[in-house]
Amino acid sequence: MTDFYLLTKPECPLCNEALLAIHHSEPDEPVRLHIVDISQQPALLEEYAWLVPVLVRDGDDAELRWPFGNELEEFLNS
């Protein structure tokens, strides 16, 4: 099982869309999704404030930035 981190912030409609896209995806293996509110972490807020939502894969710290599009399935299966 691979861990993924969805970087979000409060009242972010795109973050909600990203979460729905992840939930509707069909990865080959189960994934564990962690929601990270960047507004609670100054370093992340500084780096990602205008980029969220961003999906980060644990292990290699690869990032998938919004809009996810067709790349989501491939990213979850890598």
C-alpha positions in Angstrom: 0.0 0.0 0.0 1.4 3.4 -1.0 0.8 6.5 1.0 -0.2 9.8 -0.8 -0.6 13.2 0.6 -3.2 15.7 -0.8 -2.0 19.2 0.0 -5.1 21.4 0.5 -6.3 24.5 2.3 -9.6 25.5 3.7 -12.4 26.6 1.4 -10.7 25.4 -1.7 -13.2 24.2 -4.3 -10.4 22.7 -6.5 -9.2 20.7 -3.5 -12.7 19.2 -3.1 -12.7 18.3 -6.8 -9.3 16.7 -6.5 -10.5 14.6 -3.5 -13.5 13.4 -5.5 -11.2 12.5 -8.5 -9.0 10.5 -6.2 -11.9 8.7 -4.6 -13.3 7.8 -8.1 -10.0 6.6 -9.4 -9.3 2.9 -9.7 -5.7 2.2 -8.8 -4.2 -1.3 -9.2 -3.3 -1.4 -5.5 -5.0 0.2 -2.5 -3.7 3.6 -1.5 -3.7 5.4 1.8 -4.6 9.1 1.4 -3.6 11.7 4.0 -5.1 15.2 3.8 -2.6 17.9 4.6 -3.9 21.4 5.4 -1.1 23.6 4.4 -2.5 26.6 6.2 -1.4 25.0 9.4 2.2 24.6 8.2 4.0 27.9 7.3 6.8 26.3 5.2 4.2 24.4 3.1 2.0 27.4 2.8 4.8 29.5 1.5 5.7 26.9 -1.1 2.3 25.7 -2.2 -0.1 28.6 -1.4 -1.2 29.2 -5.0 -0.6 25.6 -6.3 -3.0 23.5 -4.3 -4.3 21.0 -4.7 -1.1 18.9 -5.1 -0.9 15.2 -4.7 2.4 13.9 -3.3 3.5 10.3 -3.4 5.4 9.1 -0.3 8.7 7.4 -0.9 9.9 9.5 -3.9 8.1 12.8 -3.1 6.8 12.9 -6.7 4.1 15.6 -7.2 1.1 15.7 -9.3 -0.3 19.2 -9.6 -3.9 20.2 -10.4 -5.5 19.7 -12.8 -4.8 15.9 -12.5 -6.5 14.8 -15.7 -5.6 11.4 -17.1 -2.3 11.4 -15.3 -4.0 10.6 -12.0 -4.4 6.8 -12.6 -0.8 6.5 -13.8 0.5 8.5 -10.8 -1.3 6.4 -8.3 0.0 3.2 -10.0 3.7 4.3 -10.2 
